[in-house]
Amino acid sequence: MNAVPRAELRDLDPYQSPQPPVSVRLNTNESPHAPSDAFREELADAARRVALNRYPDREAEALREALARHTGHPVEGIWAANGSNEVIEQLLLAHGGPGRTVVVFEPTYALHRRLSWIAHSPVDSVPLSEPWRIGSEHVERALAADPRVVFVCSPNNPTGNAQPVTVVQRLASASEALVVVDEAYIEFGGESALPLVREHPNVVVVRTFSKAFGLAGARIGYCLAAPEVVEDLRRVRLPYHLSALTQAAGLVALRHADEAGAILTEIRAQRNRLVAEIRAMGAETFASEANFVLFRPPKPAPEVWRGLLERGVLVRDMTEAVPGCLRVTAGTRAEVDRFLEALAEVLR
Ligand SMILES: Cc1ncc(COP(=O)(O)O)c(C=O)c1O
């Protein structure tokens, strides 16, 4: 007999974005800069010293203490997991569930909706229109849904705009919902909601090492929250969820945080260059505070996406979320050169 999975599971495609072998990959907002040789040496050293026959520190104490020094947030309010996706999943396991509504302001990061569904939570979407700024009318619509969890993504993926911190404040003070502020791109721009966490214990800031730290492959994310939120995460996490190797990598990354900071200026410069040059080609572009740019080419987006791919450049087709739009990550100068040349050819 075939086992029958939960209702609607098979309506859902596995999460994926195309990963064809191309020379210029600008589709997943990774950092184009690999960690330094010094970083790699230190990581190899740290890996050699890891006691792999033992389970890792369940509390990831050393990593959380280093994060406390890095962020200025108290260690009891810090939690780390395998990428910010896992942190978000754990927050939903603790605060979502049947009958416990999650609100998302869309278009936004698709995993907020997907992980809510995985955690059996009903999702209520508040649609935003260009330029996708959350205003008081959207906040009121969110509150009317009587949510248990509200996601605010700032800077927002895929649109690139940052949201006003006052929106988070209003949501947190007018409801008992957990307000999850996804700050995956905060190092590139926008104002952090972190100062609100002390005053509003229902605000959680989620961050990642995947973007500005250039460590998407290491899978490290964390959140900054009230101590009781972290206590509840301990109740839903898997035992020993964060491997000793991951914890070691996070510690080395924080020792090299200055190197990560030093490349932000270059990435922002390539982002701003993308906005200006794509616009000069007659496409509509949207201002970005992140490490990517959303744009609407003057030809059908899927056709432009294919044209770029044929020239060895991979970007993200966002047409399902934002009609007619593609999203391109700010790469190295050489990668951006290649993208702009290919785009000029495709639009000619
Ligand atoms: C807004 C947002 N949040 C979270 C993530 C996931 O990051 P991580 O690699 O930490 O799971 C991404 C990745 O693209 C993202 O865009």
The ligand as an SDF file (V2000), in Angstrom:
LIG
                    3D

 16 16  0  0  0  0  0  0  0  0999 V2000
   14.7550   37.4390    3.2100 C   0  0  0  0  0  0  0  0  0  0  0  0
   15.5110   36.1740    3.3800 C   0  0  0  0  0  0  0  0  0  0  0  0
   15.4950   35.5600    4.5650 N   0  0  0  0  0  0  0  0  0  0  0  0
   16.1610   34.4200    4.7780 C   0  0  0  0  0  0  0  0  0  0  0  0
   16.8860   33.8300    3.7660 C   0  0  0  0  0  0  0  0  0  0  0  0
   17.5180   32.4940    4.0140 C   0  0  0  0  0  0  0  0  0  0  0  0
   18.7740   32.5900    4.4440 O   0  0  0  0  0  0  0  0  0  0  0  0
   19.5850   31.3810    5.0970 P   0  0  0  0  0  0  0  0  0  0  0  0
   20.5880   31.0070    4.0840 O   0  0  0  0  0  0  0  0  0  0  0  0
   20.1560   32.0000    6.3230 O   0  0  0  0  0  0  0  0  0  0  0  0
   18.6370   30.2660    5.4380 O   0  0  0  0  0  0  0  0  0  0  0  0
   16.9530   34.4340    2.5100 C   0  0  0  0  0  0  0  0  0  0  0  0
   17.7250   33.8020    1.4290 C   0  0  0  0  0  0  0  0  0  0  0  0
   17.6820   34.1460    0.2930 O   0  0  0  0  0  0  0  0  0  0  0  0
   16.2340   35.6320    2.3110 C   0  0  0  0  0  0  0  0  0  0  0  0
   16.2250   36.2400    1.1250 O   0  0  0  0  0  0  0  0  0  0  0  0
  1  2  1  0
  2  3  1  0
  2 15  2  0
  3  4  2  0
  4  5  1  0
  5  6  1  0
  5 12  2  0
  6  7  1  0
  7  8  1  0
  8  9  2  0
  8 10  1  0
  8 11  1  0
 12 13  1  0
 12 15  1  0
 13 14  2  0
 15 16  1  0
M  END
$$$$
